[in-house]
Amino acid sequence: MQVSEAVASRRSVREYLDKPVDRAVLARILEKAQNAPSGGNTQPWNAIVATGAPLQKLFAAVAEVVPQGAAAHKPEYHIYPPELDGQYSDRRFGVGEAMYAALDIPRDNRTARLMWFARNFRAFDAPVLMLIHTPRYMGPPQWSDIGMWLQTVMLLLREEGLDSCAQEAWAIYTPQIRQCFAIPDDHIFFCGMAIGYRDPDTAVNNFPVPRAALDEAISWEGF
């Protein structure tokens, strides 16, 4: 697969086939992803790759507190900036509405929307969930390094015919994650990433996700 094809075909996949993922394939991908760039070669990413009984234990722990709603949410950082507005807020709102439209869930059906949101915390039935963490003293440059590593992993997953969904939503249930997995106390939990084989036929994996025009993000000088 060409890199451009991997970039074009990658998307946040929210419905997976009931098909296990071979550990050897994931190890091959993660070994290659170690070549991702990082400032000063710090390589600040750390991850737990979970499947089977340990993953089901996490799902059960989160399911116990989901009915508490926002009272149970304890992220260790702001998933979105409180001041998010303008085009950035519009894009976030727009992709959510496009997803719910594909699922045929109207805005006034709050119960159905909450039930769908809760599927985040079963990793959309993906067979593998990767949980990413890093030392608390790491700053924005190192977090951007983790992002470059994650993108590298996601593109390599596409090369192997796999898909993913990066899930910052998991951060709201950090206490439950820490109960189930050995994340050091001096590390901050960042995000989860669902991994598996895409269900190609479901609407939620096929709705269009528009991207900003190049001139909205890029300016040119000296050309």
FENZINOR-V900458 format. One record per backbone hydrogen bond with DSSP energy under -0.5 kcal/mol. NH is the residue of the N-H (numbers start at 1). CO is the residue of the C=O. E is the energy in kcal/mol with one decimal. If there is no record, write none. Layout:
nh | co | e
NH | CO | E
NH | CO | E
//
This chain:
nh | co | e
6 | 2 | -2.1
7 | 3 | -2.6
8 | 4 | -2.3
9 | 5 | -2.1
10 | 6 | -1.3
13 | 11 | -0.9
13 | 164 | -2.3
16 | 124 | -0.8
17 | 197 | -3.1
19 | 17 | -2.2
25 | 22 | -0.5
26 | 22 | -1.8
27 | 23 | -2.8
28 | 24 | -2.0
29 | 25 | -2.2
30 | 26 | -2.9
31 | 27 | -2.2
32 | 28 | -2.0
33 | 29 | -2.3
34 | 30 | -0.8
34 | 31 | -0.7
35 | 32 | -1.8
36 | 33 | -2.3
41 | 38 | -2.4
42 | 39 | -1.5
46 | 133 | -1.1
48 | 131 | -2.0
50 | 48 | -0.6
50 | 129 | -2.8
54 | 51 | -0.7
55 | 51 | -0.9
56 | 52 | -2.2
57 | 53 | -2.1
58 | 54 | -1.5
59 | 55 | -2.4
60 | 56 | -2.3
61 | 57 | -2.1
62 | 58 | -2.4
63 | 59 | -2.3
64 | 60 | -1.3
65 | 61 | -0.6
65 | 62 | -1.2
66 | 62 | -1.7
67 | 63 | -0.6
68 | 65 | -1.8
69 | 66 | -2.1
71 | 68 | -1.2
72 | 69 | -1.9
73 | 70 | -1.5
74 | 172 | -3.0
79 | 77 | -0.6
84 | 81 | -2.0
88 | 85 | -1.0
89 | 85 | -1.0
90 | 86 | -2.5
91 | 87 | -2.2
92 | 88 | -1.9
93 | 89 | -2.7
94 | 90 | -2.8
95 | 91 | -2.3
96 | 92 | -1.5
97 | 93 | -2.3
98 | 94 | -2.2
99 | 95 | -2.0
100 | 96 | -2.4
101 | 97 | -2.2
102 | 98 | -2.0
103 | 99 | -1.7
104 | 101 | -1.1
105 | 100 | -2.9
106 | 104 | -0.6
109 | 106 | -1.5
110 | 108 | -1.3
113 | 109 | -1.9
114 | 110 | -2.6
115 | 111 | -2.3
116 | 112 | -2.2
117 | 113 | -2.6
118 | 114 | -2.1
119 | 115 | -0.6
119 | 116 | -1.5
120 | 117 | -1.9
121 | 118 | -1.4
122 | 119 | -1.7
123 | 120 | -1.9
124 | 119 | -2.4
125 | 122 | -2.0
126 | 123 | -2.0
128 | 195 | -1.5
129 | 50 | -2.3
130 | 193 | -2.4
131 | 48 | -2.8
132 | 130 | -0.5
132 | 191 | -3.2
133 | 46 | -2.7
134 | 188 | -1.9
136 | 186 | -2.6
138 | 135 | -1.7
142 | 139 | -0.7
143 | 139 | -2.1
144 | 140 | -2.2
145 | 141 | -1.5
146 | 142 | -2.0
147 | 143 | -1.9
148 | 144 | -2.0
149 | 145 | -2.2
150 | 146 | -2.8
151 | 147 | -2.4
152 | 148 | -2.0
153 | 149 | -2.6
154 | 150 | -2.7
155 | 151 | -2.3
156 | 152 | -2.2
157 | 153 | -2.4
158 | 154 | -1.6
159 | 155 | -1.7
160 | 156 | -1.2
161 | 158 | -1.9
162 | 157 | -3.1
163 | 196 | -3.1
164 | 11 | -0.6
165 | 194 | -1.7
167 | 192 | -3.7
168 | 166 | -0.6
170 | 167 | -1.2
171 | 168 | -2.3
172 | 169 | -1.8
173 | 170 | -1.9
174 | 171 | -1.2
177 | 173 | -1.8
178 | 174 | -2.7
179 | 175 | -1.7
180 | 176 | -1.4
181 | 177 | -2.2
183 | 181 | -1.8
184 | 182 | -0.6
187 | 184 | -1.9
188 | 134 | -3.2
190 | 132 | -3.0
191 | 132 | -0.8
192 | 167 | -2.4
193 | 130 | -1.8
194 | 165 | -2.2
195 | 128 | -2.5
196 | 163 | -1.9
198 | 196 | -0.5
199 | 15 | -2.2
200 | 198 | -0.9
202 | 199 | -0.6
205 | 202 | -1.4
206 | 203 | -2.0
207 | 203 | -1.0
210 | 208 | -0.6
216 | 213 | -2.1
217 | 213 | -0.6
217 | 214 | -1.4
218 | 214 | -2.6
//
